[in-house]
Amino acid sequence: MIRALNLLAFVVAAALAVALYIAKTEAQGAQERLADLQQQLSEERRQINVLQVEVAHLEDPERLRTLARRYLGFEPLDPSREVAMSDLPLLIEQGRDPYSDDLLASDDGSGAEVVPAGGRP
């Protein structure tokens, strides 16, 4: 009976040793995965910071102003082209339909040329 008890204790000890080894290797694997994920997270954060700096550069108002001048021909509005509200014609008081197509026609009947703010037709 003592031999059976010793044998049982040995089997239990061996099973516990195997379970401890399995748990230790799984814990080590989990630690390696955790270290890898932390490294990936820090790399992603670095990439986010790089992209934020790039977006800030691309959205810089002075850079956009320069590109608009160079490629689109946009210039700041000339103050001499501004018109006061009192200088605008009152179409309703003159008996004209404000939605008619003849608003662009000049007094002599020829069509008026519409020029955009950039100065190019």
All heavy atoms as an XYZ file, in Angstrom:
932
protein
N       0.801     -1.185      0.000
C       0.000      0.000      0.000
C       0.855      1.264      0.000
O       0.497      2.254     -0.643
C      -0.886     -0.054      1.234
C      -1.657      1.179      1.332
S      -3.271      0.863      1.897
C      -3.435      2.122      3.020
N       1.960      1.207      0.676
C       2.851      2.358      0.688
C       3.457      2.547     -0.701
O       3.651      3.663     -1.136
C       3.941      2.165      1.764
C       3.285      2.174      3.121
C       4.998      3.226      1.647
C       4.243      2.039      4.257
N       3.736      1.409     -1.350
C       4.265      1.526     -2.699
C       3.248      2.173     -3.633
O       3.612      2.989     -4.472
C       4.624      0.139     -3.234
C       5.910     -0.341     -2.735
C       6.268     -1.595     -3.485
N       7.562     -2.003     -3.005
C       8.395     -2.708     -3.662
N       8.072     -3.129     -4.877
N       9.540     -3.049     -3.174
N       2.018      1.822     -3.524
C       0.973      2.407     -4.357
C       0.845      3.901     -4.064
O       0.669      4.722     -4.970
C      -0.347      1.705     -4.123
N       0.960      4.259     -2.781
C       0.882      5.663     -2.399
C       2.090      6.427     -2.941
O       1.944      7.556     -3.424
C       0.794      5.768     -0.871
C       0.394      7.118     -0.307
C      -0.939      7.590     -0.844
C       0.378      7.067      1.197
N       3.275      5.832     -2.867
C       4.475      6.465     -3.424
C       4.366      6.613     -4.950
O       4.773      7.633     -5.511
C       5.721      5.660     -3.075
C       6.155      5.873     -1.643
O       5.783      6.859     -1.018
N       6.925      4.938     -1.108
N       3.844      5.584     -5.582
C       3.673      5.633     -7.028
C       2.678      6.729     -7.421
O       2.904      7.476     -8.361
C       3.214      4.261     -7.542
C       3.051      4.148     -9.061
C       4.376      4.396     -9.774
C       2.486      2.801     -9.419
N       1.593      6.823     -6.690
C       0.596      7.865     -6.944
C       1.206      9.253     -6.732
O       0.972     10.173     -7.531
C      -0.626      7.650     -6.036
C      -1.755      8.660     -6.207
C      -2.362      8.584     -7.601
C      -2.796      8.469     -5.138
N       1.986      9.444     -5.677
C       2.632     10.730     -5.410
C       3.622     11.073     -6.536
O       3.731     12.234     -6.954
C       3.343     10.692     -4.063
N       4.336     10.070     -7.022
C       5.276     10.306     -8.110
C       4.545     10.719     -9.394
O       4.972     11.638    -10.107
C       6.126      9.044     -8.352
C       7.069      9.202     -9.504
C       8.220      9.989     -9.375
C       6.816      8.587    -10.722
C       9.081     10.131    -10.438
C       7.680      8.740    -11.781
C       8.824      9.517    -11.647
N       3.434     10.070     -9.699
C       2.649     10.387    -10.904
C       2.090     11.803    -10.796
O       2.130     12.590    -11.744
C       1.537      9.342    -11.122
C       0.558      9.789    -12.197
C       2.145      8.001    -11.469
N       1.585     12.144     -9.596
C       1.046     13.498     -9.387
C       2.164     14.528     -9.521
O       1.994     15.580    -10.148
C       0.334     13.601     -8.016
C       0.022     15.039     -7.665
C      -0.929     12.760     -8.007
N       3.330     14.257     -8.953
C       4.466     15.179     -9.048
C       4.919     15.341    -10.503
O       5.230     16.454    -10.951
C       5.614     14.698     -8.170
N       4.942     14.242    -11.262
C       5.326     14.313    -12.672
C       4.302     15.105    -13.465
O       4.653     15.934    -14.317
C       5.480     12.908    -13.243
N       3.026     14.889    -13.175
C       1.968     15.640    -13.869
C       2.075     17.131    -13.548
O       1.917     17.991    -14.428
C       0.599     15.096    -13.484
N       2.349     17.453    -12.286
C       2.518     18.858    -11.902
C       3.753     19.478    -12.566
O       3.727     20.654    -12.979
C       2.601     18.989    -10.387
C       1.287     18.767     -9.622
C       1.531     18.821     -8.124
C       0.268     19.820    -10.021
N       4.811     18.704    -12.696
C       6.014     19.202    -13.359
C       5.741     19.489    -14.835
O       6.163     20.520    -15.369
C       7.149     18.199    -13.198
N       5.017     18.589    -15.496
C       4.665     18.803    -16.904
C       3.748     20.016    -17.039
O       3.932     20.863    -17.930
C       4.020     17.528    -17.497
C       3.405     17.805    -18.864
C       5.040     16.413    -17.594
N       2.760     20.154    -16.153
C       1.847     21.293    -16.194
C       2.605     22.602    -15.949
O       2.340     23.630    -16.599
C       0.736     21.111    -15.173
N       3.551     22.593    -15.026
C       4.357     23.776    -14.749
C       5.193     24.148    -15.960
O       5.299     25.326    -16.305
C       5.248     23.525    -13.530
C       6.156     24.681    -13.119
C       5.333     25.874    -12.670
C       7.105     24.244    -12.024
N       5.777     23.176    -16.633
C       6.573     23.437    -17.836
C       5.705     24.046    -18.931
O       6.097     25.021    -19.590
C       7.224     22.135    -18.322
C       7.962     22.303    -19.629
C       9.211     22.920    -19.670
C       7.402     21.866    -20.822
C       9.876     23.095    -20.863
C       8.060     22.034    -22.019
C       9.300     22.655    -22.045
O       9.954     22.818    -23.237
N       4.496     23.488    -19.137
C       3.586     24.000    -20.171
C       3.165     25.438    -19.838
O       3.162     26.319    -20.704
C       2.371     23.071    -20.324
C       2.802     21.736    -20.942
C       1.291     23.716    -21.176
C       1.707     20.675    -20.960
N       2.820     25.677    -18.581
C       2.416     27.019    -18.177
C       3.558     28.018    -18.352
O       3.345     29.162    -18.789
C       1.926     27.007    -16.734
N       4.778     27.585    -18.016
C       5.938     28.467    -18.143
C       6.207     28.805    -19.603
O       6.462     29.964    -19.942
C       7.163     27.796    -17.527
C       8.388     28.663    -17.531
C       9.553     27.954    -16.860
C      10.814     28.794    -16.962
N      11.963     28.136    -16.374
N       6.134     27.831    -20.502
C       6.377     28.108    -21.923
C       5.268     28.986    -22.516
O       5.535     29.859    -23.342
C       6.513     26.806    -22.722
O       5.349     26.004    -22.537
C       7.753     26.038    -22.317
N       4.009     28.776    -22.093
C       2.915     29.617    -22.568
C       3.070     31.046    -22.064
O       2.820     32.007    -22.794
C       1.569     29.039    -22.140
C       1.159     27.809    -22.925
C      -0.177     27.243    -22.471
O      -0.805     27.820    -21.551
O      -0.595     26.230    -23.035
N       3.491     31.208    -20.815
C       3.709     32.542    -20.266
C       4.849     33.247    -20.994
O       4.781     34.451    -21.275
C       4.002     32.464    -18.774
N       5.894     32.493    -21.309
C       7.020     33.080    -22.043
C       6.582     33.503    -23.445
O       6.943     34.582    -23.925
C       8.165     32.082    -22.119
C       9.424     32.654    -22.725
C      10.570     31.633    -22.706
O      10.347     30.441    -22.479
N      11.765     32.114    -22.957
N       5.777     32.690    -24.101
C       5.245     33.044    -25.424
C       4.347     34.274    -25.358
O       4.399     35.142    -26.232
N       3.526     34.351    -24.306
C       2.659     35.516    -24.141
C       3.483     36.775    -23.902
O       3.156     37.855    -24.417
C       1.681     35.282    -22.989
N       4.568     36.664    -23.145
C       5.435     37.820    -22.916
C       6.097     38.265    -24.215
O       6.230     39.465    -24.471
C       6.499     37.487    -21.872
C       5.978     37.481    -20.452
C       7.069     37.157    -19.440
O       8.114     36.615    -19.786
N       6.793     37.478    -18.181
N       6.497     37.320    -25.044
C       7.098     37.671    -26.330
C       6.083     38.358    -27.240
O       6.403     39.339    -27.907
C       7.671     36.421    -26.995
C       8.910     35.875    -26.311
C       9.351     34.542    -26.875
O       8.683     34.009    -27.800
O      10.369     34.015    -26.387
N       4.857     37.836    -27.262
C       3.804     38.477    -28.058
C       3.509     39.875    -27.538
O       3.294     40.804    -28.321
C       2.536     37.620    -28.042
C       2.617     36.399    -28.949
C       1.260     35.746    -29.149
N       0.617     35.365    -27.892
C       0.763     34.202    -27.270
N       1.573     33.287    -27.789
N       0.131     33.941    -26.153
N       3.485     40.042    -26.218
C       3.241     41.350    -25.620
C       4.349     42.335    -25.994
O       4.069     43.481    -26.363
C       3.139     41.230    -24.092
C       2.925     42.539    -23.322
C       1.604     43.172    -23.707
C       3.011     42.284    -21.837
N       5.593     41.896    -25.929
C       6.712     42.772    -26.308
C       6.616     43.148    -27.782
O       6.864     44.302    -28.158
C       8.032     42.081    -26.019
N       6.222     42.199    -28.634
C       6.068     42.473    -30.055
C       4.937     43.479    -30.296
O       5.086     44.416    -31.086
C       5.791     41.175    -30.809
C       5.727     41.374    -32.307
O       6.610     42.064    -32.858
O       4.783     40.845    -32.935
N       3.810     43.303    -29.611
C       2.692     44.232    -29.750
C       3.056     45.632    -29.253
O       2.671     46.634    -29.854
C       1.461     43.707    -29.009
C       0.763     42.513    -29.650
C      -0.355     42.014    -28.743
C       0.226     42.874    -31.015
N       3.815     45.707    -28.169
C       4.242     47.010    -27.672
C       5.174     47.688    -28.665
O       5.088     48.907    -28.869
C       4.910     46.864    -26.312
C       3.939     46.575    -25.191
C       4.621     46.325    -23.858
O       5.808     46.011    -23.808
N       3.871     46.463    -22.777
N       6.031     46.922    -29.299
C       6.923     47.480    -30.309
C       6.123     47.970    -31.515
O       6.368     49.053    -32.051
C       7.961     46.432    -30.717
C       9.095     46.950    -31.579
C       8.782     46.869    -33.063
O       7.981     46.047    -33.502
N       9.398     47.742    -33.824
N       5.132     47.195    -31.953
C       4.275     47.605    -33.064
C       3.483     48.860    -32.706
O       3.317     49.761    -33.534
C       3.308     46.484    -33.439
C       3.953     45.328    -34.163
C       2.947     44.225    -34.466
O       1.760     44.337    -34.157
N       3.425     43.148    -35.072
N       3.000     48.924    -31.468
C       2.242     50.090    -31.014
C       3.109     51.344    -31.031
O       2.669     52.405    -31.491
C       1.686     49.837    -29.611
C       0.837     50.947    -29.008
C      -0.398     51.191    -29.848
C       0.459     50.602    -27.588
N       4.331     51.235    -30.568
C       5.212     52.405    -30.577
C       5.536     52.821    -32.013
O       5.615     54.020    -32.308
C       6.488     52.131    -29.785
O       7.272     51.152    -30.422
N       5.698     51.861    -32.911
C       5.941     52.187    -34.323
C       4.724     52.871    -34.941
O       4.863     53.848    -35.689
C       6.292     50.915    -35.097
C       6.527     51.117    -36.564
C       7.722     51.994    -36.879
O       8.647     52.082    -36.049
O       7.727     52.615    -37.959
N       3.524     52.391    -34.621
C       2.304     53.021    -35.130
C       2.161     54.446    -34.591
O       1.770     55.354    -35.324
C       1.069     52.188    -34.762
C       0.974     50.863    -35.476
C       0.781     51.002    -36.971
O       0.141     51.973    -37.417
O       1.290     50.133    -37.696
N       2.475     54.636    -33.332
C       2.412     55.996    -32.761
C       3.413     56.916    -33.444
O       3.132     58.080    -33.697
C       2.669     55.943    -31.257
C       1.493     55.410    -30.490
C       1.724     55.472    -29.006
N       0.541     54.998    -28.294
C       0.556     54.460    -27.110
N       1.706     54.328    -26.462
N      -0.547     54.055    -26.535
N       4.592     56.404    -33.748
C       5.586     57.208    -34.451
C       5.077     57.571    -35.845
O       5.199     58.710    -36.279
C       6.910     56.454    -34.551
C       8.057     57.315    -35.076
C       9.288     56.497    -35.390
N       9.098     55.598    -36.523
C       9.105     55.987    -37.812
N       9.282     57.226    -38.118
N       8.936     55.098    -38.761
N       4.459     56.601    -36.524
C       3.902     56.866    -37.848
C       2.781     57.910    -37.775
O       2.670     58.768    -38.653
C       3.353     55.572    -38.475
C       4.414     54.626    -38.969
C       5.109     55.152    -40.213
O       4.564     55.951    -40.953
N       6.326     54.711    -40.413
N       1.947     57.832    -36.740
C       0.878     58.811    -36.566
C       1.471     60.200    -36.384
O       0.995     61.183    -36.967
C      -0.029     58.423    -35.377
C      -0.883     57.217    -35.751
C      -0.909     59.586    -34.948
C      -1.646     56.612    -34.593
N       2.525     60.306    -35.589
C       3.164     61.609    -35.388
C       3.743     62.142    -36.692
O       3.622     63.336    -36.990
C       4.257     61.508    -34.315
C       3.684     61.356    -32.937
O       2.540     61.706    -32.684
N       4.476     60.818    -32.032
N       4.356     61.275    -37.478
C       4.914     61.696    -38.763
C       3.795     62.190    -39.683
O       3.923     63.237    -40.333
C       5.704     60.538    -39.416
C       6.027     60.828    -40.873
C       6.979     60.265    -38.646
N       2.685     61.472    -39.725
C       1.566     61.871    -40.571
C       0.940     63.176    -40.096
O       0.528     64.011    -40.916
C       0.523     60.755    -40.630
C       0.950     59.502    -41.389
C      -0.108     58.416    -41.257
C       1.231     59.814    -42.845
N       0.850     63.378    -38.790
C       0.311     64.633    -38.278
C       1.198     65.810    -38.669
O       0.698     66.878    -39.031
C       0.151     64.569    -36.759
C      -1.015     63.716    -36.327
C      -1.090     63.542    -34.821
O      -0.112     63.718    -34.116
N      -2.267     63.189    -34.337
N       2.501     65.625    -38.613
C       3.416     66.690    -39.033
C       3.262     66.952    -40.528
O       3.251     68.106    -40.971
C       4.872     66.311    -38.673
C       5.872     67.220    -39.343
C       5.061     66.331    -37.173
N       3.114     65.883    -41.316
C       2.947     66.056    -42.761
C       1.638     66.776    -43.085
O       1.602     67.658    -43.944
C       2.980     64.695    -43.445
C       2.946     64.797    -44.949
C       3.081     63.446    -45.633
O       3.337     62.444    -44.946
O       2.928     63.411    -46.860
N       0.559     66.433    -42.386
C      -0.716     67.111    -42.606
C      -0.604     68.583    -42.222
O      -1.112     69.460    -42.927
C      -1.853     66.407    -41.820
C      -3.094     67.267    -41.745
C      -2.183     65.082    -42.464
N       0.061     68.867    -41.120
C       0.245     70.264    -40.715
C       1.022     71.031    -41.782
O       0.705     72.187    -42.078
C       0.971     70.332    -39.379
N       2.017     70.398    -42.371
C       2.777     71.052    -43.443
C       1.895     71.270    -44.672
O       1.913     72.342    -45.283
C       3.999     70.214    -43.814
C       4.656     70.648    -45.086
N       5.353     71.824    -45.195
C       4.704     70.067    -46.305
C       5.800     71.943    -46.431
N       5.422     70.882    -47.120
N       1.119     70.251    -45.061
C       0.287     70.363    -46.261
C      -0.840     71.377    -46.092
O      -1.283     71.983    -47.062
C      -0.288     68.990    -46.623
C       0.727     67.957    -47.101
C       0.044     66.617    -47.306
C       1.425     68.416    -48.364
N      -1.319     71.571    -44.871
C      -2.413     72.501    -44.622
C      -1.933     73.903    -44.241
O      -2.752     74.746    -43.912
C      -3.315     71.957    -43.510
C      -4.102     70.735    -43.922
C      -4.984     70.213    -42.807
O      -4.780     70.620    -41.644
O      -5.869     69.405    -43.090
N      -0.646     74.147    -44.310
C      -0.102     75.452    -43.948
C      -0.699     76.525    -44.868
O      -0.589     76.422    -46.096
C       1.422     75.431    -44.089
C       2.046     76.762    -43.732
O       1.535     77.436    -42.823
O       3.066     77.120    -44.364
N      -1.346     77.545    -44.314
C      -2.003     78.557    -45.148
C      -1.046     79.284    -46.099
O      -1.401     79.555    -47.250
C      -2.600     79.531    -44.133
C      -2.731     78.753    -42.887
C      -1.617     77.763    -42.902
N       0.153     79.563    -45.663
C       1.103     80.254    -46.535
C       1.509     79.368    -47.713
O       1.626     79.839    -48.844
C       2.343     80.683    -45.745
C       3.243     81.606    -46.509
C       2.552     82.882    -46.969
O       1.731     83.440    -46.215
O       2.822     83.318    -48.099
N       1.672     78.079    -47.473
C       1.995     77.147    -48.550
C       0.846     77.054    -49.539
O       1.052     77.083    -50.758
C       2.299     75.763    -47.959
C       2.583     74.702    -48.990
C       2.787     73.331    -48.327
N       2.873     72.313    -49.323
C       1.829     71.722    -49.889
N       0.618     72.056    -49.545
N       1.993     70.801    -50.811
N      -0.395     76.959    -49.028
C      -1.560     76.893    -49.908
C      -1.717     78.178    -50.715
O      -2.081     78.148    -51.894
C      -2.822     76.620    -49.083
C      -2.893     75.240    -48.431
C      -4.116     75.135    -47.554
C      -2.873     74.144    -49.473
N      -1.433     79.311    -50.102
C      -1.509     80.598    -50.792
C      -0.497     80.635    -51.943
O      -0.817     81.054    -53.059
C      -1.238     81.725    -49.799
C      -1.628     83.078    -50.287
C      -1.486     84.137    -49.183
N      -2.438     83.872    -48.097
C      -2.086     83.610    -46.843
N      -0.830     83.600    -46.477
N      -3.004     83.378    -45.924
N       0.719     80.159    -51.678
C       1.755     80.135    -52.712
C       1.362     79.206    -53.860
O       1.521     79.556    -55.039
C       3.094     79.675    -52.105
O       3.433     80.549    -51.028
C       4.194     79.670    -53.128
N       0.834     78.034    -53.537
C       0.414     77.093    -54.582
C      -0.761     77.644    -55.391
O      -0.827     77.460    -56.613
C       0.041     75.750    -53.961
C       1.199     74.936    -53.384
C       0.671     73.701    -52.669
C       2.185     74.557    -54.464
N      -1.687     78.320    -54.723
C      -2.826     78.899    -55.430
C      -2.364     79.980    -56.396
O      -2.883     80.100    -57.505
C      -3.830     79.477    -54.431
N      -1.379     80.757    -56.000
C      -0.843     81.782    -56.911
C      -0.115     81.128    -58.084
O      -0.274     81.544    -59.228
C       0.129     82.697    -56.168
C      -0.547     83.714    -55.315
C       0.461     84.661    -54.704
N      -0.230     85.610    -53.863
C       0.234     86.059    -52.719
N       1.397     85.667    -52.269
N      -0.459     86.921    -52.023
N       0.686     80.131    -57.796
C       1.530     79.532    -58.829
C       0.713     78.744    -59.846
O       0.893     78.892    -61.055
C       2.558     78.610    -58.187
C       3.507     77.983    -59.211
C       4.518     77.054    -58.596
N       5.298     77.756    -57.589
C       5.882     77.155    -56.559
N       5.759     75.856    -56.407
N       6.563     77.840    -55.684
N      -0.183     77.883    -59.395
C      -0.852     76.966    -60.308
C      -2.251     77.405    -60.727
O      -2.737     77.007    -61.775
C      -0.922     75.569    -59.688
C       0.443     74.965    -59.476
C       0.953     74.782    -58.201
C       1.235     74.602    -60.551
C       2.209     74.249    -58.006
C       2.490     74.066    -60.369
C       2.978     73.890    -59.093
O       4.218     73.362    -58.902
N      -2.930     78.190    -59.915
C      -4.294     78.585    -60.237
C      -4.413     80.050    -60.627
O      -5.465     80.499    -61.057
C      -5.209     78.299    -59.038
C      -5.251     76.842    -58.578
C      -6.111     76.705    -57.343
C      -5.756     75.946    -59.686
N      -3.354     80.787    -60.417
C      -3.387     82.197    -60.760
C      -4.193     83.044    -59.791
O      -4.588     84.158    -60.125
N      -4.470     82.531    -58.618
C      -5.237     83.292    -57.639
C      -4.353     84.356    -57.022
O      -3.197     84.129    -56.702
C      -5.772     82.399    -56.531
C      -6.879     81.487    -56.967
C      -7.344     80.508    -56.112
C      -7.470     81.582    -58.203
C      -8.354     79.663    -56.481
C      -8.478     80.745    -58.587
C      -8.923     79.775    -57.724
N      -4.910     85.521    -56.838
C      -4.227     86.632    -56.185
C      -5.165     87.188    -55.131
O      -6.381     87.029    -55.211
C      -3.874     87.729    -57.198
C      -2.839     87.318    -58.222
C      -1.466     87.054    -57.621
O      -1.119     87.695    -56.610
O      -0.747     86.195    -58.155
N      -4.614     87.872    -54.137
C      -5.498     88.520    -53.161
C      -6.396     89.535    -53.857
O      -6.022     90.127    -54.871
C      -4.532     89.215    -52.197
C      -3.226     88.533    -52.390
C      -3.214     88.043    -53.798
N      -7.554     89.736    -53.330
C      -8.528     90.642    -53.915
C      -8.005     92.064    -53.861
O      -7.569     92.545    -52.815
C      -9.860     90.544    -53.164
C     -11.001     91.355    -53.725
C     -11.323     90.877    -55.139
C     -12.220     91.218    -52.848
N      -8.029     92.746    -54.998
C      -7.595     94.132    -55.087
C      -8.683     95.009    -54.459
O      -9.850     94.926    -54.845
C      -7.382     94.501    -56.556
C      -6.839     95.893    -56.744
O      -6.313     96.458    -55.759
O      -6.926     96.407    -57.876
N      -8.330     95.879    -53.513
C      -9.349     96.715    -52.871
C     -10.101     97.604    -53.842
O     -11.246     97.971    -53.590
C      -8.552     97.554    -51.865
C      -7.308     96.786    -51.624
C      -7.027     96.046    -52.893
N      -9.496     97.923    -54.979
C     -10.199     98.775    -55.944
C     -11.344     98.033    -56.622
O     -12.215     98.654    -57.217
C      -9.221     99.291    -56.995
O      -8.732     98.223    -57.777
N     -11.364     96.707    -56.540
C     -12.438     95.924    -57.165
C     -13.624     95.723    -56.235
O     -14.645     95.193    -56.648
C     -11.895     94.566    -57.588
C     -10.831     94.702    -58.675
C     -10.450     93.407    -59.220
N     -11.587     92.865    -59.986
C     -11.544     91.729    -60.630
N     -10.469     91.006    -60.600
N     -12.584     91.300    -61.298
N     -13.493     96.131    -54.984
C     -14.604     96.005    -54.051
C     -15.649     97.065    -54.345
O     -15.325     98.186    -54.721
C     -14.105     96.127    -52.614
C     -13.226     94.970    -52.201
C     -12.779     95.065    -50.757
O     -13.367     95.859    -49.996
O     -11.841     94.352    -50.387
N     -16.906     96.702    -54.156
C     -18.017     97.608    -54.447
C     -18.859     97.736    -53.190
O     -19.142     96.749    -52.513
C     -18.876     97.049    -55.602
C     -20.057     97.946    -55.884
C     -18.035     96.852    -56.839
N     -19.268     98.938    -52.888
C     -20.145     99.174    -51.737
C     -21.561     98.739    -52.095
O     -21.956     98.729    -53.266
C     -20.118    100.645    -51.355
N     -22.329     98.396    -51.094
C     -23.712     97.970    -51.331
C     -24.529     99.094    -51.966
O     -25.427     98.841    -52.748
C     -24.356     97.533    -50.012
C     -23.867     96.196    -49.498
S     -24.288     94.829    -50.568
C     -26.012     94.684    -50.269
N     -24.210    100.327    -51.646
C     -24.971    101.447    -52.214
C     -24.703    101.605    -53.705
O     -25.491    102.219    -54.421
C     -24.615    102.739    -51.480
O     -23.228    103.016    -51.645
N     -23.599    101.069    -54.224
C     -23.288    101.162    -55.652
C     -24.002    100.108    -56.480
O     -24.027    100.207    -57.703
C     -21.778    101.024    -55.867
C     -21.017    102.176    -55.270
O     -21.628    103.245    -55.055
O     -19.808    102.006    -54.999
N     -24.574     99.109    -55.853
C     -25.267     98.058    -56.584
C     -26.640     98.557    -57.027
O     -27.326     99.268    -56.282
C     -25.422     96.814    -55.719
C     -24.115     96.126    -55.328
C     -24.405     94.986    -54.367
C     -23.372     95.624    -56.533
N     -27.065     98.189    -58.228
C     -28.378     98.673    -58.703
C     -29.509     97.971    -57.968
O     -29.429     96.797    -57.624
C     -28.369     98.296    -60.184
C     -27.412     97.169    -60.281
C     -26.379     97.393    -59.214
N     -30.538     98.712    -57.732
C     -31.732     98.141    -57.120
C     -32.659     97.705    -58.235
O     -33.367     98.508    -58.832
C     -32.408     99.164    -56.211
C     -31.569     99.579    -55.009
C     -32.279    100.678    -54.240
C     -31.304     98.406    -54.114
N     -32.663     96.457    -58.553
C     -33.380     95.939    -59.712
C     -34.887     95.983    -59.531
O     -35.626     96.227    -60.472
C     -32.925     94.515    -59.998
C     -31.430     94.367    -60.304
C     -31.093     92.903    -60.461
C     -31.057     95.154    -61.532
N     -35.356     95.762    -58.349
C     -36.798     95.719    -58.125
C     -37.391     97.113    -58.276
O     -38.453     97.293    -58.858
C     -37.106     95.118    -56.746
C     -36.631     93.663    -56.730
C     -38.583     95.216    -56.426
C     -36.759     92.980    -55.408
N     -36.681     98.127    -57.799
C     -37.193     99.498    -57.920
C     -37.175     99.974    -59.362
O     -37.945    100.837    -59.742
C     -36.365    100.449    -57.054
C     -36.595    100.241    -55.579
C     -35.770    101.187    -54.732
O     -35.132    102.098    -55.297
O     -35.773    101.013    -53.521
N     -36.311     99.423    -60.194
C     -36.236     99.832    -61.586
C     -37.250     99.085    -62.443
O     -37.338     99.296    -63.631
C     -34.835     99.595    -62.133
C     -33.774    100.443    -61.481
C     -32.392    100.095    -61.977
O     -32.218     99.180    -62.779
N     -31.396    100.815    -61.499
N     -38.014     98.191    -61.855
C     -39.042     97.470    -62.582
C     -38.517     96.278    -63.362
O     -39.218     95.743    -64.201
N     -37.300     95.831    -63.102
C     -36.748     94.670    -63.807
C     -36.995     93.405    -62.990
O     -37.070     93.446    -61.775
C     -35.253     94.820    -64.011
C     -34.869     95.894    -64.977
C     -33.385     95.864    -65.194
N     -32.965     96.908    -66.090
C     -31.711     97.189    -66.340
N     -30.748     96.504    -65.763
N     -31.386     98.146    -67.174
N     -37.071     92.306    -63.717
C     -37.187     91.012    -63.062
C     -35.789     90.581    -62.625
O     -34.905     90.434    -63.467
C     -37.763     89.985    -64.033
C     -37.933     88.610    -63.404
O     -37.804     88.503    -62.162
O     -38.177     87.645    -64.144
N     -35.530     90.399    -61.318
C     -34.176     90.065    -60.858
C     -33.702     88.697    -61.325
O     -32.533     88.406    -61.243
C     -34.283     90.127    -59.333
C     -35.720     90.004    -59.025
C     -36.469     90.535    -60.210
N     -34.600     87.873    -61.858
C     -34.218     86.519    -62.277
C     -34.169     86.370    -63.791
O     -34.024     85.281    -64.308
C     -35.180     85.490    -61.687
C     -35.198     85.526    -60.187
C     -36.278     86.050    -59.493
C     -34.110     85.060    -59.466
C     -36.270     86.104    -58.114
C     -34.104     85.119    -58.083
C     -35.190     85.635    -57.415
O     -35.169     85.687    -56.054
N     -34.270     87.459    -64.519
C     -34.248     87.359    -65.977
C     -32.816     87.248    -66.474
O     -31.868     87.613    -65.796
C     -34.937     88.568    -66.608
O     -34.165     89.727    -66.374
N     -32.672     86.769    -67.702
C     -31.350     86.562    -68.288
C     -30.739     87.847    -68.836
O     -29.571     87.872    -69.176
C     -31.425     85.529    -69.412
C     -31.700     84.141    -68.866
O     -31.382     83.909    -67.680
O     -32.210     83.306    -69.618
N     -31.516     88.910    -68.952
C     -30.974     90.129    -69.549
C     -30.161     90.964    -68.562
O     -29.693     92.039    -68.893
C     -32.099     90.977    -70.140
C     -33.032     91.538    -69.072
O     -33.078     90.945    -67.979
O     -33.691     92.558    -69.337
N     -29.936     90.459    -67.381
C     -29.146     91.204    -66.402
C     -27.693     91.325    -66.831
O     -27.002     92.276    -66.489
C     -29.213     90.537    -65.031
C     -30.563     90.610    -64.340
C     -30.492     89.860    -63.018
C     -30.986     92.030    -64.126
N     -27.205     90.365    -67.611
C     -25.827     90.403    -68.064
C     -25.666     91.219    -69.336
O     -24.552     91.496    -69.755
C     -25.301     88.987    -68.298
C     -25.227     88.097    -67.060
C     -24.729     86.719    -67.442
C     -24.329     88.711    -66.008
N     -26.747     91.596    -69.942
C     -26.675     92.382    -71.173
C     -26.455     93.846    -70.825
O     -26.999     94.370    -69.859
C     -27.959     92.211    -71.975
N     -25.650     94.515    -71.616
C     -25.407     95.942    -71.381
C     -26.539     96.756    -71.976
O     -27.443     96.237    -72.623
C     -24.060     96.333    -71.971
O     -24.078     96.138    -73.371
N     -26.489     98.061    -71.809
C     -27.562     98.941    -72.291
C     -27.654     98.960    -73.812
O     -28.716     99.188    -74.371
C     -27.330    100.369    -71.777
C     -27.534    100.441    -70.271
O     -28.227     99.555    -69.734
O     -26.998    101.381    -69.639
N     -26.540     98.696    -74.504
C     -26.571     98.740    -75.960
C     -26.999     97.405    -76.581
O     -27.007     97.266    -77.790
C     -25.217     99.171    -76.525
C     -24.103     98.209    -76.157
O     -24.367     97.237    -75.422
O     -22.961     98.440    -76.612
N     -27.316     96.449    -75.761
C     -27.810     95.178    -76.268
C     -26.745     94.117    -76.440
O     -27.054     92.974    -76.688
N     -25.484     94.469    -76.365
C     -24.437     93.454    -76.497
C     -24.249     92.752    -75.163
O     -24.457     93.342    -74.106
C     -23.118     94.100    -76.946
O     -22.654     94.970    -75.943
N     -23.832     91.527    -75.211
C     -23.650     90.762    -73.983
C     -22.420     91.221    -73.215
O     -21.375     91.489    -73.792
N     -22.555     91.338    -71.912
C     -21.423     91.741    -71.090
C     -20.560     90.521    -70.799
O     -21.067     89.420    -70.638
C     -21.913     92.359    -69.784
N     -19.261     90.731    -70.760
C     -18.335     89.632    -70.488
C     -18.177     89.483    -68.977
O     -17.950     90.436    -68.263
C     -16.983     89.908    -71.116
C     -15.994     88.801    -70.895
C     -14.645     89.117    -71.516
O     -14.523     90.097    -72.256
O     -13.712     88.339    -71.238
N     -18.319     88.248    -68.503
C     -18.147     87.955    -67.099
C     -16.727     87.487    -66.894
O     -16.276     86.533    -67.519
C     -19.150     86.876    -66.627
C     -18.912     86.540    -65.171
C     -20.567     87.342    -66.866
N     -15.993     88.187    -66.027
C     -14.588     87.857    -65.770
C     -14.466     87.390    -64.330
O     -14.871     88.090    -63.410
C     -13.672     89.084    -66.001
C     -12.232     88.716    -65.723
C     -13.855     89.593    -67.417
N     -13.924     86.188    -64.103
C     -13.765     85.706    -62.724
C     -12.722     86.524    -61.965
O     -11.987     87.311    -62.552
C     -13.330     84.258    -62.899
C     -12.838     84.144    -64.289
C     -13.499     85.208    -65.081
N     -12.664     86.294    -60.674
C     -11.783     87.073    -59.804
C     -10.318     86.928    -60.171
O      -9.532     87.810    -59.945
C     -11.991     86.658    -58.355
N      -9.922     85.807    -60.758
C      -8.536     85.601    -61.134
C      -8.131     86.430    -62.347
O      -6.964     86.557    -62.678
N      -9.089     87.032    -63.044
C      -8.800     87.859    -64.167
C      -8.789     87.128    -65.492
O      -8.663     87.726    -66.541
N      -8.948     85.814    -65.465
C      -8.953     85.034    -66.707
C     -10.390     84.716    -67.098
O     -11.171     84.286    -66.270
C      -8.193     83.716    -66.513
C      -6.746     83.930    -66.204
C      -6.072     82.599    -66.019
N      -4.683     82.798    -65.622
C      -3.946     81.883    -65.062
N      -4.422     80.692    -64.834
N      -2.708     82.151    -64.739
N     -10.754     84.911    -68.363
C     -12.143     84.584    -68.776
C     -12.383     83.110    -68.847
O     -11.537     82.308    -68.902
C     -12.270     85.225    -70.153
C     -10.914     85.597    -70.596
C     -10.004     85.542    -69.407
